[in-house]
Amino acid sequence: MDIVMKLRVLSDEDDNFLRDYEVNSDISLKRLHDFVCEDLGYDPHELSSFFTSDDKWEKHYEFTSIDMGFDDDDVEGAHGPMTMDNVMLMQIAKEQGDRLIYTFDQLGDRSLFFEVMDIYKAKGGFDYPRVQLANGDAPDQYDEEAGGHSNSIFDEAMGDYNYFEGDDYYSDDE
């Protein structure tokens, strides 16, 4: 029976952006890349990478959309990025809570953040991969400023306090 992973996707550029994807666990990273690009309207031919990540979102192993010419046998113990074609999701994300970083803009170092939310048996009547939940617009692939503002909930809440200058206008006598 096919195993499905529910992946939650967030952006640090827009707090209102959210995607939940359901994908077969044996999907290649290349197919996942193509699916994400199709859903978000990104050009799949642009250089992009998946990275394994720890719980603090620090990047570890890289998997690129194009062959970077590294060979694991070039240098003993040294590993260059592998291509997405040769790696299945289940090889690098094995349990709930595992994280991946998808860098879609290499020059701008802009990324989306994936987390495995659940793992379960495929449900009949659904084709995978699929978008289970979509909220907000994806960050523009080429222009970080295209959205006009960050849509940060924090920025919105603190917007009323922009006039606050600190305590420079108060003395200990007051």
WOJOZI-V245384 format. One record per residue. N is the residue number from 1. RES is the residue in one small letter. PSI is psi in whole degrees, 0 to 359 (* if undefined). OMEGA is omega in whole degrees, -180 to 180 (NA if undefined). D_FIRST is the distance of its C-alpha to the first C-alpha in whole Angstrom. Layout:
BEGIN
n->[N & N]
res->[RES & RES]
psi->[PSI & PSI]
omega->[OMEGA & OMEGA]
d_first->[D_FIRST & D_FIRST]
END
This chain:
BEGIN
n->[1 & 2 & 3 & 4 & 5 & 6 & 7 & 8 & 9 & 10 & 11 & 12 & 13 & 14 & 15 & 16 & 17 & 18 & 19 & 20 & 21 & 22 & 23 & 24 & 25 & 26 & 27 & 28 & 29 & 30 & 31 & 32 & 33 & 34 & 35 & 36 & 37 & 38 & 39 & 40 & 41 & 42 & 43 & 44 & 45 & 46 & 47 & 48 & 49 & 50 & 51 & 52 & 53 & 54 & 55 & 56 & 57 & 58 & 59 & 60 & 61 & 62 & 63 & 64 & 65 & 66 & 67 & 68 & 69 & 70 & 71 & 72 & 73 & 74 & 75 & 76 & 77 & 78 & 79 & 80 & 81 & 82 & 83 & 84 & 85 & 86 & 87 & 88 & 89 & 90 & 91 & 92 & 93 & 94 & 95 & 96 & 97 & 98 & 99 & 100 & 101 & 102 & 103 & 104 & 105 & 106 & 107 & 108 & 109 & 110 & 111 & 112 & 113 & 114 & 115 & 116 & 117 & 118 & 119 & 120 & 121 & 122 & 123 & 124 & 125 & 126 & 127 & 128 & 129 & 130 & 131 & 132 & 133 & 134 & 135 & 136 & 137 & 138 & 139 & 140 & 141 & 142 & 143 & 144 & 145 & 146 & 147 & 148 & 149 & 150 & 151 & 152 & 153 & 154 & 155 & 156 & 157 & 158 & 159 & 160 & 161 & 162 & 163 & 164 & 165 & 166 & 167 & 168 & 169 & 170 & 171 & 172 & 173 & 174]
res->[m & d & i & v & m & k & l & r & v & l & s & d & e & d & d & n & f & l & r & d & y & e & v & n & s & d & i & s & l & k & r & l & h & d & f & v & c & e & d & l & g & y & d & p & h & e & l & s & s & f & f & t & s & d & d & k & w & e & k & h & y & e & f & t & s & i & d & m & g & f & d & d & d & d & v & e & g & a & h & g & p & m & t & m & d & n & v & m & l & m & q & i & a & k & e & q & g & d & r & l & i & y & t & f & d & q & l & g & d & r & s & l & f & f & e & v & m & d & i & y & k & a & k & g & g & f & d & y & p & r & v & q & l & a & n & g & d & a & p & d & q & y & d & e & e & a & g & g & h & s & n & s & i & f & d & e & a & m & g & d & y & n & y & f & e & g & d & d & y & y & s & d & d & e]
psi->[142 & 139 & 135 & 141 & 133 & 120 & 126 & 133 & 127 & 163 & 141 & 359 & 337 & 110 & 342 & 351 & 132 & 136 & 140 & 120 & 144 & 124 & 151 & 142 & 339 & 16 & 140 & 154 & 329 & 315 & 321 & 316 & 311 & 319 & 315 & 315 & 318 & 313 & 319 & 356 & 27 & 154 & 116 & 350 & 351 & 146 & 127 & 165 & 149 & 145 & 141 & 155 & 155 & 187 & 354 & 13 & 34 & 133 & 143 & 255 & 142 & 143 & 114 & 159 & 342 & 157 & 120 & 3 & 10 & 146 & 126 & 339 & 358 & 312 & 128 & 122 & 350 & 138 & 123 & 178 & 140 & 161 & 153 & 332 & 326 & 7 & 130 & 148 & 316 & 345 & 334 & 344 & 108 & 343 & 164 & 136 & 345 & 147 & 148 & 150 & 130 & 106 & 111 & 346 & 93 & 317 & 322 & 357 & 51 & 138 & 164 & 153 & 120 & 138 & 135 & 114 & 330 & 157 & 128 & 171 & 145 & 142 & 137 & 147 & 357 & 142 & 137 & 147 & 158 & 156 & 120 & 323 & 136 & 129 & 134 & 168 & 144 & 150 & 143 & 137 & 329 & 336 & 107 & 330 & 358 & 329 & 345 & 321 & 169 & 344 & 25 & 132 & 322 & 313 & 319 & 316 & 323 & 354 & 326 & 347 & 15 & 335 & 344 & 126 & 359 & 195 & 22 & 336 & 4 & 142 & 172 & 342 & 341 & *]
omega->[-180 & 177 & -178 & 174 & 173 & -179 & 174 & -177 & 180 & 177 & 175 & 179 & -176 & -178 & -179 & 179 & 179 & 171 & 168 & 178 & 169 & -177 & 173 & -178 & 180 & 177 & 175 & 177 & 178 & 178 & 176 & 176 & -180 & 179 & 179 & 179 & 178 & -179 & -174 & 180 & 179 & 175 & -177 & -178 & 177 & 178 & 178 & -177 & 164 & 174 & 166 & -175 & 174 & -177 & 176 & 179 & 175 & -177 & 176 & -176 & -177 & 177 & -171 & 179 & 176 & 179 & -178 & 176 & 178 & 176 & -178 & -179 & -179 & -178 & -179 & 176 & 180 & -179 & 173 & 180 & 174 & 177 & 179 & -177 & -171 & -174 & 176 & -180 & -176 & 177 & -175 & 176 & -171 & -175 & 178 & -180 & 176 & -174 & 174 & 173 & 179 & 180 & -177 & 178 & -176 & -177 & 180 & -177 & -179 & -170 & 168 & -173 & -176 & 173 & 176 & -178 & -177 & 176 & -176 & 178 & 179 & 178 & 178 & 177 & 179 & 172 & -179 & 2 & 179 & 174 & 179 & -178 & 178 & 177 & 176 & 179 & 178 & 174 & 177 & -176 & -173 & -172 & -179 & -177 & -174 & -180 & 178 & 177 & -171 & -175 & -180 & 177 & 178 & -180 & 179 & -179 & -177 & -178 & -180 & -176 & -179 & -179 & -176 & -176 & -176 & -176 & 180 & -176 & -179 & 176 & 179 & -179 & -175 & NA]
d_first->[0 & 4 & 6 & 10 & 13 & 16 & 19 & 23 & 25 & 29 & 32 & 35 & 38 & 37 & 36 & 35 & 32 & 29 & 25 & 22 & 19 & 15 & 14 & 11 & 11 & 12 & 14 & 18 & 20 & 22 & 20 & 20 & 24 & 24 & 22 & 24 & 27 & 27 & 26 & 29 & 31 & 32 & 33 & 30 & 33 & 34 & 34 & 31 & 29 & 27 & 28 & 26 & 28 & 29 & 30 & 33 & 32 & 33 & 32 & 31 & 29 & 29 & 27 & 29 & 29 & 31 & 32 & 35 & 36 & 35 & 34 & 33 & 36 & 39 & 40 & 39 & 37 & 37 & 34 & 34 & 31 & 28 & 27 & 24 & 23 & 22 & 20 & 17 & 17 & 14 & 17 & 20 & 18 & 17 & 17 & 19 & 22 & 22 & 24 & 25 & 28 & 28 & 31 & 32 & 36 & 37 & 41 & 41 & 38 & 36 & 33 & 30 & 28 & 24 & 23 & 19 & 20 & 16 & 13 & 10 & 7 & 7 & 10 & 11 & 14 & 14 & 14 & 13 & 16 & 18 & 21 & 20 & 24 & 27 & 30 & 33 & 34 & 33 & 35 & 37 & 36 & 40 & 42 & 41 & 44 & 43 & 42 & 46 & 45 & 42 & 41 & 41 & 41 & 44 & 46 & 46 & 47 & 49 & 51 & 54 & 55 & 56 & 59 & 59 & 61 & 61 & 64 & 66 & 68 & 69 & 71 & 72 & 74 & 72]
END
